[in-house]
Amino acid sequence: MEADSQHDQKRLASSTFPRVGLVGSLPPPSGGMANQTEQFIGWLTAEGVDVELVRTNAPYQPSWVAGIPWLRAGFRLIPYVLHLWSASGRVHVMHVKANSGWAWHLFVTPAVLIARVRAVPFIISYHGGGAEAFFAQAPGYVLKLLTQAAILVTPSVFLQRVFAKHGLCTEVIPNGIDLTRFVPAPARSFGDSPHLIVTRNLEAIYDIPTAIRVFSVVKKAFAGARMTIAGSGPELANLRALVAKLQLEASVHFPGRIDNASMAALYASADCAINPSAVDNLPNSILEAFASGVPVVSTNAGGIPDMLEDGVSGLLAPVGDDVQIAQKVLQILHDPSLANLLRKAGLAEAEKYSWTTVKSQWLNVYPRALAMEMKE
């Protein structure tokens, strides 16, 4: 009976549910928003929703254009705009996944303008912790376009507060996480060799140098300690130089970007995850650590305190404060009972972000957007 009911729901979705045009990026390269978009499309499709992706980072054609910075922008933007135009004639609702900076101007702006010209209602879901700084410096048209969305969605209460400062009403729908990817490792004794991990892109806003300095302190207390920094980005050379300066080359590993299966295995091998970011919103890396049963020490950047309660589901420290972060990490490593409490609380917290928990909100938002009148 339950299976028949689920089948009927999917058939109903495929026959009457709005056709959705989703504007966003896909891996490669892997990253928070790209991975989320790929995962989200899979979830919607499994629910019977007809989704057409308009990819903001489609491969360059021809491929040699990728090596010519100014030329490649046009070779990506023109096909993107043409796809936006054609897709908007085939879908009922556009869903634009937005971020700050040039990504807004190059990809969000044309998507919104074309949706308006073609009278297609659109949803903007805004990601990234840099919204406040972006809004403070952005041209007035940015806020104007936001007011024209049928529905504005943020993944966190933190971003909702930022939008409210500018008179913008939003709905909070958290980023979902695929809990089936992660198998929580049982609590174990690591002896003198704890494994610390960082799973962020190697970009300045994620302040990986602070995590490396934290590890240098941990290494003095646990001679066999090791650290894996999984990700890629422009800061790699600087990070390697810092590791060499601190004489940690034998203990710090940079595997680069790794696939989903390898990432799950990395979490399963970890004793503590460090999130050192200086700017953030609702990082998937923390949710993945929660889902893997790995205790987390994070900075209190952006929306992180809204998802990680200090002393309950993880430990928090000020941005850039490697001394306090190191103290928190050592507190976990020296206290197995604390580590186990954080592990259990993190697992419970991860359940709040499962697709099973958040899907009703997303499946409700598209029909409502379609029913709304176009805003001026």
C-alpha positions in Angstrom: 0.0 0.0 0.0 2.8 2.4 0.9 4.6 1.7 -2.3 1.4 2.3 -4.3 1.0 5.6 -2.5 4.5 6.7 -3.3 4.1 5.7 -7.0 0.8 7.7 -7.2 2.6 10.8 -5.7 5.4 10.6 -8.2 2.9 10.1 -11.1 0.9 13.1 -9.9 4.1 15.2 -9.6 5.2 14.3 -13.2 1.8 15.1 -14.7 0.7 18.3 -12.8 3.8 19.6 -11.1 5.4 22.8 -12.6 8.3 22.1 -14.9 11.4 23.7 -13.3 14.3 25.5 -14.9 17.2 25.3 -12.5 20.1 27.7 -13.0 23.3 26.7 -11.3 26.7 25.1 -11.6 27.8 21.4 -11.7 31.0 19.6 -10.9 33.7 19.8 -12.1 35.1 21.5 -10.3 33.6 20.1 -7.1 32.5 22.6 -4.6 29.7 23.4 -2.2 27.2 24.9 -4.6 28.1 22.7 -7.6 27.7 19.6 -5.5 24.5 20.8 -3.9 23.0 21.5 -7.4 23.9 18.0 -8.7 22.4 16.4 -5.6 19.3 18.6 -5.7 18.6 17.7 -9.3 18.8 14.0 -8.4 16.4 14.5 -5.5 13.8 16.4 -7.6 14.0 14.0 -10.4 13.5 11.1 -8.1 10.3 12.8 -6.8 9.0 13.0 -10.4 9.8 16.6 -11.0 10.7 17.6 -14.6 13.9 19.7 -14.3 15.8 21.4 -17.0 19.3 22.5 -15.9 20.8 25.7 -17.3 24.4 25.3 -16.3 26.4 28.4 -15.4 29.8 26.6 -15.8 29.3 24.5 -18.9 32.5 23.2 -20.5 34.1 25.6 -23.0 33.5 24.9 -26.6 36.1 24.7 -28.1 38.1 23.5 -25.2 41.2 25.6 -26.1 39.3 28.8 -25.2 39.7 27.9 -21.5 43.3 29.2 -21.6 42.4 32.7 -22.8 40.7 34.6 -19.9 38.9 37.4 -21.7 37.8 35.3 -24.6 36.5 32.4 -22.6 34.1 34.7 -20.7 32.2 35.4 -23.9 32.4 31.8 -25.1 30.7 30.8 -21.8 28.3 33.7 -21.4 26.7 33.7 -24.9 25.7 30.0 -24.9 24.5 30.5 -21.4 22.2 33.4 -22.3 20.9 31.5 -25.3 20.1 28.5 -23.2 18.4 30.7 -20.6 16.2 32.1 -23.4 15.2 28.8 -24.9 14.7 27.1 -21.5 12.5 29.9 -20.2 10.1 29.0 -23.0 9.8 25.4 -21.9 9.5 25.7 -18.1 6.8 27.0 -15.8 9.1 28.3 -13.0 12.8 29.3 -13.0 14.9 28.6 -9.9 18.1 30.6 -9.8 20.8 29.5 -7.4 22.6 32.8 -6.6 25.8 33.9 -5.0 27.6 37.2 -4.4 30.1 39.1 -6.5 30.8 38.5 -10.2 28.7 35.3 -10.2 25.7 37.5 -9.5 26.4 40.0 -12.3 27.3 37.4 -14.9 24.8 34.7 -14.2 22.0 35.8 -11.9 21.2 39.1 -13.6 20.6 37.7 -17.1 18.6 34.8 -15.7 16.3 37.2 -13.8 16.0 39.6 -16.7 15.1 36.9 -19.2 12.6 35.4 -16.8 10.9 38.7 -16.5 10.9 39.4 -20.3 9.3 36.0 -20.9 6.9 36.3 -17.9 8.2 33.2 -16.1 8.0 33.4 -12.3 11.3 32.9 -10.6 12.7 31.8 -7.3 16.1 33.0 -6.1 17.8 30.8 -3.5 20.8 32.7 -2.2 23.9 30.9 -0.9 27.2 32.0 0.6 28.2 34.0 3.7 29.3 37.2 1.9 25.8 38.6 1.2 26.1 41.5 3.7 29.3 42.8 2.3 28.0 42.3 -1.3 24.8 44.2 -0.6 26.6 47.1 1.0 28.7 47.6 -2.1 26.4 46.4 -4.9 24.6 48.7 -7.4 21.0 49.4 -6.5 19.7 47.1 -9.3 20.8 44.1 -7.3 18.3 44.7 -4.5 15.7 45.7 -7.1 16.0 42.3 -8.8 15.7 40.5 -5.5 12.4 42.2 -4.8 11.0 40.9 -8.1 11.5 37.3 -7.2 8.3 35.4 -6.6 10.0 33.8 -3.6 13.4 34.3 -2.0 14.9 31.4 -0.2 17.9 31.3 2.1 19.4 28.2 3.6 20.0 29.7 7.0 18.5 32.1 9.6 21.7 34.0 9.4 21.1 35.0 5.7 17.5 35.6 6.5 18.6 38.2 9.0 20.9 39.8 6.4 18.1 40.1 3.9 15.7 41.5 6.4 18.1 44.4 7.0 17.4 45.4 3.4 13.6 44.9 3.7 13.6 41.6 1.9 11.4 38.8 3.1 12.8 35.3 2.7 11.9 31.7 3.5 14.5 29.5 5.2 14.9 26.1 3.5 18.2 24.4 4.6 20.6 22.8 2.2 19.9 19.1 2.2 22.4 16.4 2.7 22.4 12.8 1.4 22.8 10.9 4.6 23.1 7.6 2.7 26.6 8.7 1.5 28.0 8.6 5.0 28.4 5.7 7.4 29.2 7.0 11.0 32.3 5.4 12.2 32.2 3.9 15.7 34.1 5.7 18.5 37.6 4.5 18.6 40.9 5.0 20.4 43.5 6.8 18.3 46.3 6.5 20.8 49.0 9.0 19.9 47.9 9.4 16.3 44.7 11.4 15.9 43.6 12.3 12.3 42.4 15.8 11.8 40.7 16.9 8.5 39.8 20.0 6.7 37.4 19.7 3.8 37.2 23.2 2.2 38.3 24.7 -1.0 41.8 26.2 -0.8 40.6 29.8 -0.9 41.4 32.8 1.3 37.9 33.1 2.8 38.3 29.6 4.3 41.5 30.6 6.2 43.2 27.2 5.9 46.5 28.7 7.3 44.8 28.9 10.7 44.0 25.2 10.6 47.6 24.4 9.8 48.8 26.5 12.7 46.3 24.7 14.9 47.7 21.4 13.8 51.2 22.5 14.7 50.0 22.9 18.3 48.2 19.5 18.3 51.4 17.9 16.9 53.3 18.9 20.0 50.8 17.1 22.2 50.3 14.1 19.9 53.5 13.2 18.1 51.8 10.8 15.7 49.0 13.3 14.7 48.3 13.8 11.0 46.2 16.1 9.0 44.5 15.8 5.6 43.4 19.0 3.8 41.1 17.9 1.0 40.3 20.5 -1.6 41.9 22.5 -4.4 42.2 26.2 -5.1 44.5 29.2 -5.6 46.0 29.0 -2.1 47.7 25.6 -2.5 51.2 27.0 -3.0 51.0 29.3 0.0 49.6 26.5 2.2 52.4 24.1 1.2 54.9 26.9 2.0 53.4 27.3 5.4 53.5 23.6 6.1 57.2 23.5 5.1 57.9 26.5 7.3 56.4 24.8 10.3 58.2 21.5 9.4 55.0 19.5 9.0 55.5 18.1 5.5 55.6 14.5 6.8 52.3 14.9 8.6 50.1 17.1 6.4 48.6 15.6 3.2 47.0 17.5 0.3 45.1 15.0 -1.8 43.4 17.7 -3.9 39.7 17.3 -4.9 38.4 13.9 -4.1 35.2 12.1 -5.2 32.2 11.4 -3.1 33.2 7.9 -2.1 36.7 9.0 -1.1 35.3 11.9 0.8 33.0 9.6 2.8 36.0 7.4 3.5 38.0 10.4 4.6 35.4 11.4 7.2 35.2 7.8 8.4 38.9 7.9 9.1 38.8 11.2 11.0 38.9 11.9 14.7 38.2 15.7 14.5 37.1 18.0 11.7 38.3 21.6 11.7 36.3 24.4 9.9 38.5 27.5 10.0 36.5 29.7 7.6 36.5 33.5 7.9 33.3 34.0 5.9 30.6 31.3 5.8 26.9 30.6 5.8 25.8 26.9 6.2 28.7 24.8 5.1 28.0 21.4 3.8 31.4 20.3 5.2 30.1 20.6 8.7 26.9 18.7 7.9 29.0 16.0 6.3 31.1 15.7 9.5 27.9 15.6 11.6 26.5 12.8 9.3 29.8 10.9 9.7 29.9 11.1 13.5 33.0 13.3 13.5 33.4 15.9 16.2 33.7 19.4 14.8 35.6 22.5 15.9 34.7 25.6 13.8 35.0 29.3 13.8 31.8 31.3 14.6 31.8 32.8 11.1 28.4 33.9 9.6 25.6 31.4 10.0 27.7 28.6 11.6 26.4 29.3 15.2 22.9 28.8 13.9 23.7 25.2 12.8 26.4 24.3 15.4 25.6 24.9 19.1 28.8 25.5 21.0 29.3 22.7 23.5 26.4 20.7 22.3 26.9 19.7 18.7 30.4 21.0 18.3 32.8 23.6 19.6 33.2 27.1 18.4 36.0 29.7 18.5 36.5 33.2 17.1 37.5 33.6 13.5 41.3 33.5 13.0 42.0 32.6 16.6 44.3 29.6 16.2 45.1 29.5 19.9 41.4 29.0 20.9 40.8 26.6 18.1 43.7 24.5 19.1 42.5 24.5 22.7 39.1 23.2 21.5 40.6 20.5 19.4 42.8 19.3 22.2 39.8 19.4 24.5 38.1 16.8 22.2 41.2 14.7 21.8 41.9 14.5 25.5 38.2 13.8 26.5 36.7 10.8 24.8 33.4 11.3 26.6 33.1 14.8 25.2 34.0 13.6 21.8 31.2 10.9 22.0 28.6 13.5 23.2 29.5 15.8 20.3 29.4 12.8 17.9 25.8 11.8 19.0 24.6 15.4 18.9 26.0 15.9 15.4 24.4 12.8 14.1 21.0 14.0 15.4 21.6 17.5 13.9 22.4 16.0 10.5 18.9 14.4 10.4 17.4 17.9 10.3 19.0 18.5 7.0 18.1 15.2 5.2 16.1 15.3 2.0 13.3 13.5 3.8 13.1 16.4 6.2 13.4 19.4 3.8 11.7 18.0 0.6 8.2 19.0 1.5 9.3 22.7 1.7 10.9 22.5 -1.8 8.0 20.6 -3.4 5.7 23.3 -2.0 7.6 26.3 -3.1 7.4 25.8 -6.9 3.6 25.6 -7.2 3.3 28.7 -4.9 5.7 30.6 -7.1 3.7 29.6 -10.2 0.5 30.9 -8.6 2.0 34.3 -7.8 1.5 37.3 -10.0 4.6 38.8 -11.6 6.0 41.6 -9.4 6.9 45.0 -10.9 
